[in-house]
Amino acid sequence: MKRKLLWLLLLGLLAVNAVAFLHAWRFTHFTDEPGLHTENPEQLSALDKAVVLLTGIKNPKPRNNAVPAFAFRTVLIPSPNGKLEAWYSPVASARGTVALFHGYTSNKSKLLTEAGVFRQLGYSVLLLDFAGNGGSEGFQTTVGFRESADVAAAFAFLRQQTTGPIILYGASMGAVAILRAESELGVKPTANIIECPYGSMLQTAENRFSSMHVPAFPMANLLVFWGGVQNGFWAFNLDATQFAQHITTPTLLMWGAADPRVTRAETDAIYAALQGPKQRRDFPGVGHEPYWHKSPQEWETTISGFLKTL
């Protein structure tokens, strides 16, 4: 009997790890097949949640679905992760340049509204596709770890174009990539504007399970472990709060108070850890989404007010 129980336990452990391995692979590797990405966890039905838990998410490579209405040129930027596609749009007598970095399963075309606002405020803009996304090479994402090298590559490109101020703008994964690029890769911008950065890779995995009303342990831990193993880094060290402790750059941190995937506690911890001049703005009733969707005037006023302080 004991031998049978041990075998059942072993088989159970193997099955749980196999499911976690599959989830980790689907979560960090895009496919070249057409189709839509699996909906956000909070939007899934009970049946859909069960299917996703067993099979993993559908994760087609994000594709740009629009181009800028303003003048721009497409540039290819070398990165350790491959060639990155970006749209570069200088403006006359620019006050500086803003580099924009998108979130997970997104692309640079999703940042056209933000880029337009920055241009109206007098800033040149660079919109980047992270490796694996949009027009950039590859099909892999590490949710902020290797993407930080793409931030560094974009910053180096802009330093070749201008001697003026460079501001880094990023949402979610893009925000975490910015923080790691400064903390660990030596990037030194004039300022940061970051929206809804998650606290750590483990925390964001736990939040996704919680949003599906599924116990996070041990699957979230196994997901982070196998995701790191598959992609060649220790994913438990992907921690924006730790990165923030090394940031002395003036930083504007924004958060949506109705965000189901980034908690107030995570946001509070990141903001408290920032070492340089800092500002914070919370947007009531706004979730894990571009804040200009529901609060366009408040978002633009917050941005422009912060930039005036530089």
TORVEXVEX-143789 format. One record per residue (C-alpha): x negated, y negated, z. Coordinates in nm, 4 decimals. Example, Ala and Ser with C-alpha at 12.3 -4.5 7.8 and 13.67 -1.06 7.14 Angstrom:
<sites>
<X -1.2300	Y 0.4500	Z 0.7800>
<X -1.3670	Y 0.1060	Z 0.7140>
</sites>
This chain:
<sites>
<X 0.0000	Y 0.0000	Z 0.0000>
<X -0.2777	Y -0.2436	Z 0.0887>
<X -0.4506	Y -0.1671	Z -0.2397>
<X -0.1291	Y -0.2442	Z -0.4320>
<X -0.0846	Y -0.5706	Z -0.2443>
<X -0.4416	Y -0.6700	Z -0.3223>
<X -0.3889	Y -0.5910	Z -0.6894>
<X -0.0652	Y -0.7914	Z -0.6931>
<X -0.2433	Y -1.0803	Z -0.5253>
<X -0.5276	Y -1.0628	Z -0.7757>
<X -0.2872	Y -1.0516	Z -1.0697>
<X -0.0959	Y -1.3452	Z -0.9251>
<X -0.4144	Y -1.5495	Z -0.8914>
<X -0.5165	Y -1.4637	Z -1.2468>
<X -0.1722	Y -1.5594	Z -1.3781>
<X -0.1705	Y -1.8935	Z -1.1950>
<X -0.5198	Y -1.9764	Z -1.3215>
<X -0.4263	Y -1.8720	Z -1.6764>
<X -0.1287	Y -2.1087	Z -1.6722>
<X -0.3443	Y -2.3892	Z -1.5260>
<X -0.6128	Y -2.3260	Z -1.7897>
<X -0.3528	Y -2.3526	Z -2.0677>
<X -0.2044	Y -2.6716	Z -1.9214>
<X -0.5485	Y -2.8275	Z -1.8868>
<X -0.6354	Y -2.7472	Z -2.2469>
<X -0.3069	Y -2.8821	Z -2.3835>
<X -0.3398	Y -3.1942	Z -2.1679>
<X -0.6925	Y -3.2796	Z -2.2863>
<X -0.6833	Y -3.1633	Z -2.6492>
<X -0.4662	Y -3.3059	Z -2.9238>
<X -0.3450	Y -3.1050	Z -3.2213>
<X -0.3439	Y -3.2105	Z -3.5869>
<X 0.0150	Y -3.0939	Z -3.6275>
<X 0.2905	Y -3.3489	Z -3.6910>
<X 0.5567	Y -3.3963	Z -3.4274>
<X 0.6341	Y -3.5791	Z -3.1071>
<X 0.4533	Y -3.5650	Z -2.7758>
<X 0.6455	Y -3.3990	Z -2.4931>
<X 0.8598	Y -3.6583	Z -2.3148>
<X 0.7540	Y -3.8006	Z -1.9796>
<X 0.8228	Y -3.5617	Z -1.6877>
<X 1.0947	Y -3.7827	Z -1.5384>
<X 1.2847	Y -3.7718	Z -1.8695>
<X 1.2940	Y -3.3925	Z -1.9057>
<X 1.5950	Y -3.1730	Z -1.8315>
<X 1.5614	Y -2.8850	Z -1.5857>
<X 1.5319	Y -2.6366	Z -1.8733>
<X 1.2730	Y -2.8473	Z -2.0526>
<X 1.0693	Y -2.8757	Z -1.7316>
<X 1.0699	Y -2.4969	Z -1.6957>
<X 0.9504	Y -2.4533	Z -2.0549>
<X 0.6741	Y -2.7109	Z -2.0092>
<X 0.5588	Y -2.5488	Z -1.6856>
<X 0.5202	Y -2.2162	Z -1.8654>
<X 0.3834	Y -2.3264	Z -2.2034>
<X 0.2203	Y -2.6671	Z -2.1505>
<X 0.2959	Y -2.9937	Z -2.3273>
<X 0.3128	Y -3.0611	Z -2.6998>
<X 0.0267	Y -3.2993	Z -2.7688>
<X -0.0106	Y -3.4115	Z -3.1334>
<X -0.2873	Y -3.6633	Z -3.1986>
<X -0.1504	Y -4.0168	Z -3.1501>
<X -0.1332	Y -4.2040	Z -3.4809>
<X -0.1197	Y -4.5774	Z -3.5426>
<X 0.2267	Y -4.6659	Z -3.6696>
<X 0.1744	Y -5.0355	Z -3.7426>
<X -0.0952	Y -5.2835	Z -3.8405>
<X -0.1523	Y -5.6385	Z -3.7166>
<X 0.0516	Y -5.9215	Z -3.8671>
<X -0.2481	Y -6.1477	Z -3.8003>
<X -0.5744	Y -6.1501	Z -3.9956>
<X -0.8115	Y -5.8683	Z -3.9006>
<X -1.0746	Y -5.6325	Z -4.0299>
<X -1.1193	Y -5.2657	Z -3.9533>
<X -1.4564	Y -5.1801	Z -3.8009>
<X -1.6161	Y -4.8472	Z -3.7111>
<X -1.8081	Y -4.8459	Z -3.3839>
<X -2.0532	Y -4.5654	Z -3.2970>
<X -1.9988	Y -4.3979	Z -2.9614>
<X -2.1371	Y -4.0840	Z -2.7958>
<X -1.7874	Y -3.9450	Z -2.8561>
<X -1.7906	Y -4.0088	Z -3.2327>
<X -1.6999	Y -4.2964	Z -3.4623>
<X -1.4345	Y -4.5236	Z -3.3169>
<X -1.1900	Y -4.7198	Z -3.5286>
<X -1.1101	Y -5.0737	Z -3.4149>
<X -0.9339	Y -5.3841	Z -3.5433>
<X -1.1356	Y -5.7029	Z -3.4972>
<X -0.9664	Y -6.0404	Z -3.5256>
<X -1.1775	Y -6.3494	Z -3.4517>
<X -1.0061	Y -6.6869	Z -3.4083>
<X -1.1558	Y -7.0281	Z -3.4774>
<X -1.3126	Y -7.2054	Z -3.1788>
<X -1.2341	Y -6.9068	Z -2.9591>
<X -1.2370	Y -6.9423	Z -2.5804>
<X -1.3744	Y -6.5871	Z -2.5687>
<X -1.2917	Y -6.2356	Z -2.6850>
<X -1.0537	Y -5.9816	Z -2.5336>
<X -1.1163	Y -5.6094	Z -2.5934>
<X -0.7961	Y -5.4066	Z -2.5536>
<X -0.7896	Y -5.0407	Z -2.4464>
<X -0.4810	Y -4.8216	Z -2.4594>
<X -0.3479	Y -4.5521	Z -2.2272>
<X -0.3148	Y -4.1736	Z -2.2505>
<X -0.1513	Y -4.0381	Z -2.5705>
<X -0.1453	Y -4.3869	Z -2.7187>
<X -0.3370	Y -4.5917	Z -2.9756>
<X -0.4360	Y -4.9448	Z -3.0669>
<X -0.1154	Y -5.0189	Z -3.2595>
<X 0.0697	Y -5.0053	Z -2.9271>
<X -0.1277	Y -5.3117	Z -2.8133>
<X -0.0356	Y -5.5468	Z -3.0972>
<X 0.2004	Y -5.7570	Z -2.8851>
<X -0.0625	Y -5.8013	Z -2.6138>
<X -0.3248	Y -5.8875	Z -2.8751>
<X -0.0933	Y -6.1466	Z -3.0284>
<X -0.0495	Y -6.3165	Z -2.6920>
<X -0.4248	Y -6.3306	Z -2.6331>
<X -0.4754	Y -6.4837	Z -2.9784>
<X -0.2117	Y -6.7487	Z -2.9034>
<X -0.4053	Y -6.8276	Z -2.5864>
<X -0.7145	Y -6.8919	Z -2.7978>
<X -0.9006	Y -6.5607	Z -2.7741>
<X -1.0419	Y -6.3375	Z -3.0452>
<X -0.9352	Y -5.9752	Z -3.0019>
<X -1.0714	Y -5.6255	Z -3.0559>
<X -0.8229	Y -5.3380	Z -3.0426>
<X -0.9873	Y -4.9958	Z -3.0053>
<X -0.8731	Y -4.6389	Z -3.0578>
<X -1.0394	Y -4.4202	Z -2.7976>
<X -1.2073	Y -4.1068	Z -2.9332>
<X -0.9445	Y -3.8479	Z -3.0240>
<X -0.6760	Y -4.1125	Z -3.0743>
<X -0.5473	Y -4.3051	Z -3.3754>
<X -0.8108	Y -4.3558	Z -3.6428>
<X -1.1067	Y -4.2529	Z -3.4270>
<X -1.2854	Y -3.9213	Z -3.4618>
<X -1.2024	Y -3.6129	Z -3.2599>
<X -0.9081	Y -3.4486	Z -3.0867>
<X -1.0233	Y -3.4580	Z -2.7247>
<X -0.9245	Y -3.6815	Z -2.4341>
<X -1.0674	Y -3.6874	Z -2.0827>
<X -0.8145	Y -3.9389	Z -1.9433>
<X -1.0767	Y -4.2012	Z -1.8674>
<X -1.4085	Y -4.0217	Z -1.8116>
<X -1.5681	Y -4.0078	Z -2.1577>
<X -1.3471	Y -4.2966	Z -2.2663>
<X -1.5645	Y -4.5185	Z -2.0462>
<X -1.8460	Y -4.4625	Z -2.2983>
<X -1.6109	Y -4.5925	Z -2.5677>
<X -1.5531	Y -4.9052	Z -2.3571>
<X -1.9307	Y -4.9493	Z -2.3354>
<X -1.9629	Y -4.9035	Z -2.7126>
<X -1.6936	Y -5.1638	Z -2.7811>
<X -1.8590	Y -5.4063	Z -2.5388>
<X -2.1967	Y -5.3586	Z -2.7107>
<X -2.0333	Y -5.4257	Z -3.0493>
<X -1.8809	Y -5.7506	Z -2.9227>
<X -2.2112	Y -5.8617	Z -2.7723>
<X -2.3505	Y -5.8421	Z -3.1260>
<X -2.0671	Y -6.0611	Z -3.2544>
<X -2.0517	Y -6.3321	Z -2.9887>
<X -2.2348	Y -6.4940	Z -2.6992>
<X -1.9086	Y -6.6139	Z -2.5480>
<X -1.7002	Y -6.4650	Z -2.2649>
<X -1.5777	Y -6.1062	Z -2.3067>
<X -1.2682	Y -5.9963	Z -2.1158>
<X -1.1701	Y -5.6288	Z -2.0900>
<X -0.7983	Y -5.5445	Z -2.0910>
<X -0.6745	Y -5.1921	Z -2.0285>
<X -0.3599	Y -5.0055	Z -1.9294>
<X -0.3478	Y -4.6817	Z -1.7278>
<X -0.6237	Y -4.4588	Z -1.8726>
<X -0.7731	Y -4.7636	Z -2.0411>
<X -0.7898	Y -4.9427	Z -1.7059>
<X -0.9680	Y -4.6490	Z -1.5401>
<X -1.2122	Y -4.6260	Z -1.8328>
<X -1.2954	Y -4.9950	Z -1.7836>
<X -1.3614	Y -4.9473	Z -1.4118>
<X -1.5893	Y -4.6482	Z -1.4724>
<X -1.7742	Y -4.8273	Z -1.7534>
<X -1.8620	Y -5.1078	Z -1.5123>
<X -1.9261	Y -4.8884	Z -1.2093>
<X -2.1411	Y -4.6219	Z -1.3760>
<X -2.2429	Y -4.7377	Z -1.7256>
<X -2.3645	Y -5.0898	Z -1.6577>
<X -2.1024	Y -5.2838	Z -1.8544>
<X -2.0794	Y -5.6457	Z -1.7303>
<X -1.7856	Y -5.8380	Z -1.8795>
<X -1.6708	Y -6.1862	Z -1.7867>
<X -1.3448	Y -6.0546	Z -1.6384>
<X -1.1067	Y -5.7595	Z -1.6249>
<X -0.7315	Y -5.7437	Z -1.6725>
<X -0.6097	Y -5.3998	Z -1.5717>
<X -0.2581	Y -5.2590	Z -1.5597>
<X -0.1444	Y -4.9550	Z -1.3599>
<X -0.4788	Y -4.7729	Z -1.3143>
<X -0.4271	Y -4.4388	Z -1.1410>
<X -0.6134	Y -4.3759	Z -0.8145>
<X -0.7839	Y -4.0486	Z -0.9098>
<X -0.7474	Y -3.7644	Z -1.1563>
<X -0.6204	Y -3.5387	Z -0.8797>
<X -0.3676	Y -3.7966	Z -0.7632>
<X -0.2292	Y -3.8554	Z -1.1097>
<X -0.1945	Y -3.4785	Z -1.1634>
<X -0.0114	Y -3.4505	Z -0.8314>
<X 0.2164	Y -3.7388	Z -0.9301>
<X 0.3138	Y -3.5656	Z -1.2539>
<X 0.4175	Y -3.2522	Z -1.0678>
<X 0.6044	Y -3.4596	Z -0.8116>
<X 0.7949	Y -3.6387	Z -1.0883>
<X 0.9123	Y -3.2947	Z -1.2048>
<X 1.0130	Y -3.2094	Z -0.8461>
<X 0.7627	Y -2.9231	Z -0.8433>
<X 0.5127	Y -2.8620	Z -0.5586>
<X 0.1774	Y -3.0078	Z -0.6618>
<X -0.0451	Y -2.7623	Z -0.4760>
<X -0.2212	Y -2.5566	Z -0.5996>
<X -0.1394	Y -2.6224	Z -0.9656>
<X -0.2539	Y -2.9859	Z -0.9661>
<X -0.5888	Y -2.8878	Z -0.8149>
<X -0.6343	Y -2.6034	Z -1.0636>
<X -0.5344	Y -2.8303	Z -1.3519>
<X -0.8006	Y -3.0838	Z -1.2563>
<X -1.0616	Y -2.8099	Z -1.2016>
<X -1.0056	Y -2.6384	Z -1.5360>
<X -0.9701	Y -2.9689	Z -1.7224>
<X -1.3128	Y -3.0686	Z -1.5956>
<X -1.4668	Y -2.7309	Z -1.6781>
<X -1.3259	Y -2.7348	Z -2.0309>
<X -1.4510	Y -3.0866	Z -2.0970>
<X -1.7881	Y -3.0702	Z -1.9238>
<X -1.7496	Y -3.2948	Z -1.6193>
<X -1.6408	Y -3.2758	Z -1.2547>
<X -1.2906	Y -3.4179	Z -1.2830>
<X -1.2464	Y -3.4551	Z -0.9064>
<X -1.4977	Y -3.7436	Z -0.9274>
<X -1.2790	Y -3.9344	Z -1.1731>
<X -1.1669	Y -4.1779	Z -0.9051>
<X -1.0764	Y -4.5389	Z -0.9804>
<X -1.0815	Y -4.6326	Z -0.6119>
<X -1.4449	Y -4.5270	Z -0.5881>
<X -1.5291	Y -4.7102	Z -0.9107>
<X -1.3623	Y -5.0272	Z -0.7808>
<X -1.6037	Y -5.0396	Z -0.4865>
<X -1.8795	Y -5.1337	Z -0.7345>
<X -1.6814	Y -5.3964	Z -0.9276>
<X -1.7796	Y -5.7591	Z -0.8646>
<X -1.6269	Y -5.8883	Z -1.1891>
<X -1.3239	Y -6.1204	Z -1.1498>
<X -1.0263	Y -5.8872	Z -1.1895>
<X -0.6520	Y -5.9225	Z -1.2357>
<X -0.4677	Y -5.6068	Z -1.1268>
<X -0.1040	Y -5.5609	Z -1.2297>
<X 0.1387	Y -5.2877	Z -1.1268>
<X 0.5027	Y -5.2002	Z -1.1899>
<X 0.6883	Y -5.1474	Z -0.8619>
<X 0.9097	Y -4.8798	Z -1.0203>
<X 0.6164	Y -4.6809	Z -1.1614>
<X 0.6777	Y -4.3075	Z -1.0985>
<X 0.3228	Y -4.2081	Z -1.1968>
<X 0.1095	Y -4.4648	Z -1.0142>
<X 0.2040	Y -4.5225	Z -0.6523>
<X 0.1825	Y -4.8366	Z -0.4408>
<X -0.0680	Y -4.6618	Z -0.2140>
<X -0.3009	Y -4.5951	Z -0.5089>
<X -0.2701	Y -4.9536	Z -0.6265>
<X -0.3272	Y -5.0944	Z -0.2786>
<X -0.6423	Y -4.8835	Z -0.2406>
<X -0.7889	Y -4.9911	Z -0.5750>
<X -0.7151	Y -5.3576	Z -0.5089>
<X -0.8660	Y -5.3413	Z -0.1600>
<X -1.1808	Y -5.1755	Z -0.2989>
<X -1.2512	Y -5.4432	Z -0.5624>
<X -1.5512	Y -5.6444	Z -0.4452>
<X -1.5310	Y -5.9566	Z -0.6613>
<X -1.2753	Y -6.2366	Z -0.7055>
<X -0.9386	Y -6.0753	Z -0.7591>
<X -0.5715	Y -6.1416	Z -0.8198>
<X -0.2737	Y -5.9091	Z -0.8106>
<X 0.0749	Y -5.9219	Z -0.9563>
<X 0.3507	Y -5.6669	Z -0.8978>
<X 0.6454	Y -5.6491	Z -1.1378>
<X 0.9726	Y -5.5431	Z -0.9677>
<X 1.1824	Y -5.2908	Z -1.1577>
<X 0.9073	Y -5.2109	Z -1.4075>
<X 0.7783	Y -4.8568	Z -1.4546>
<X 0.4778	Y -4.7012	Z -1.6273>
<X 0.5206	Y -4.9124	Z -1.9386>
<X 0.4004	Y -5.2385	Z -2.0941>
<X 0.5112	Y -5.5090	Z -1.8548>
<X 0.6107	Y -5.7467	Z -2.1342>
<X 0.8959	Y -5.5080	Z -2.2219>
<X 1.1030	Y -5.6189	Z -1.9228>
<X 0.9169	Y -5.9247	Z -1.7934>
<X 0.7639	Y -6.0966	Z -2.0978>
<X 0.7488	Y -6.4481	Z -1.9575>
<X 0.6179	Y -6.3391	Z -1.6170>
<X 0.3556	Y -6.1194	Z -1.7808>
<X 0.2307	Y -6.3926	Z -2.0136>
<X 0.2306	Y -6.6531	Z -1.7355>
<X 0.0284	Y -6.4212	Z -1.5124>
<X -0.2228	Y -6.3534	Z -1.7892>
<X -0.2668	Y -6.7156	Z -1.8897>
<X -0.2923	Y -6.8297	Z -1.5268>
<X -0.5689	Y -6.5810	Z -1.4577>
<X -0.7630	Y -6.6758	Z -1.7700>
<X -0.7508	Y -7.0432	Z -1.6711>
<X -0.9395	Y -6.9591	Z -1.3527>
<X -1.2408	Y -6.8222	Z -1.5407>
</sites>
